[in-house]
């Protein structure tokens, strides 16, 4: 077994290292996958793909957990915008990031005329995804349309990330095995 360094201080500070995430997943397996996916889904999807390649996870179970770990927070962000539009917290937050009443026409057009493209780019916009998802609720996009756009994009995004993790891990193992064979060959010649 590979021993991973667990840095509790980094978790308390709000920045989890890859080693800390890996150790949490190894220790708690499926139980920790959902909360981690809610917080940092795309990175966790890639890592889960690596664990699938290593035989630690069933790919269907891990994929399903990751999808729910992404859709549930997205739903919260959407409804925050939908029902918190007139609240002082939302107005203050929008003001801080520079969104004013003049911007709502553009945001409305983006979601209502180009919804699938807007969802696709909002899910890929690391750090801005939350703002985009809240804005879907702010412009009163129907929840039916929101899910019609969010679910396929999420399925595709997490499928690709898990496959990349899977093949990256499989390639790493293959290269490691080849290097080991080369070392054994050189050692036997020596």
N, C-alpha and C positions, 0 to 999 in steps of 0.2 A: 503494500500500500504506500501510496504517495502521501507524505505529510504536508499539509498546507498551513501556512502561517495565518493565524487568526488575529486580526488587529481590532480589538474592541474599541480602542480610542477613536479609530476612523469611523466606526459605525455610530458612535455617540456624537461625533462631529457632523454626521450626516453625509459622509463620503465613504462609501463602501469600496474597498479594493476588490479586484478580481479574485484574489485569494480568499478574502472573507466571504464573498458570494459563493465561491466554489465549496468552501468548507460548510457553509450553511446548507447548501443543496445536498452535499454528501451526507450530512448528519440528519437532516429532516426530510429529505426526498420530496415526495409529492406535497406534503403538508406546508412546506415553505415556498413551493413554486408559485402558488396563487398570490400570496401577499407580495412576493418579489415582482411578479408580473404586473401587479397593480401599480407598483412604483416605477419600475424600470423594465418594462415589457420587452422591447426589441433586443436589448442586451441579454436578457434572460432567455429569450427564444434562441439566440445563437448558442448560448452556453448549454441550454437544454438539448439542442441538436448534437452537441459534443457528447453529452451524457447518454443520449440515445445510441450513438456510435459505440460508446463504451459498454453498453448493455445495462446501464443503471436505470433507464426509463423505458417504459413502453411508449412508442412514438404517438399512438392514438390518444392515450391518456394524457401525456404531457402536452400535446397539441391542444386538446380540449380545455385543459386547465388554463393554458396560456391565452386562449381565445376569450374565455370568460374573464380572466385577469386583465384583459385589455378593454373589453366591451363594457364591463360594469363601471369602471372609472369614467370612460367616455360618456356613458349615460348620465353620470353625476354632473359632469361638466356641461353637457347639453342642457340638463334641467336647471342647473345653476343660472345659465344665461336665460333660459325660458321664463323662469319664475322669479329670478332675482333682478330683472332688468331695471326696475324702478328703485331698487334698494340702494341706500347710500354706500354700502360696501362695493357693489359693482360699479357704481358711478365713479367712486374714488379710484378703484383699480384701473378702470378704463382710462381715466384722466392721466394716471401715472404712465401708462404705456402709450399715450398719445392718440387714443381713439376718441373722437368727438362726434357730435351729431352729424357733421358733414360727411364723415366716413361711412355712416350707416347705409347710404345709397349704394356705395361701391360694394360693401359687404353683402348687402341684400342681393345685388345682381350676381355676385360670385356664387352665393349659395343657391339661389333660385334658378339661375340660367346655366350655371356650370357646376352643378352640385357634385358630380362624381369626380371631376378634376380637382375641385376645391378640397374634397375629402381626401383624395389621394395625396395631394401635396401637403395638406395639413397633418396627415398621419406621419409623413416623412420629415416634416419640419421640426427637427429636434429642438426642444426648448420653446417652440411657438405653438406646438400642437394643442396645448390646453387653451390658449387664447382663441385659436380657430374654432375649437369645439364649443367653447362658450359662445362665440359669435354666432354659431348656427342656431342656438336657442334665442339669442338676442334678436335675430331677424325673423323670428317666429317660423322657422322651417318646421314642417310637420314632423312629428316623431316617426311616422311611417317612412318618410323620405330619408330621414336621418339614418335609420337602421338599414334601409335599402342601399344606402351609400356606404355606411360604416362597416357592415358585416362582410361584404365581398372584399373590400380593401384590407380589412384586418385578416381575413382568411389567407389572402395572397401574401401579405406582408409577413405573417408569422410562418407560413409554409416555406417561403423563400429563405427566411432567416434560419429556420431549423435545418433546412437542407444545406445551407452554407456551413452551419456549425457541424453538421453530420459529416459532410465531405471534407471539411477542413481537418477535423479530428481523424477521419479515416486516412487522409493523405499524410498527416503527421505520423500516425502509427506506421504506415507503409514506409515512409522515409526513415523512421527510427529503426524498423526491422532491417532495411537495406544497409544502413550504417552499421548495425550490429553484425550482419553477415559479412560485410567488408572487413570489419575489425577482427572477426574470427578467422577469416581467410588470411589476413596479413599476419595475425598471431601464429597461425599454423605454419606459414611459410618461414617466419622468423624462427 
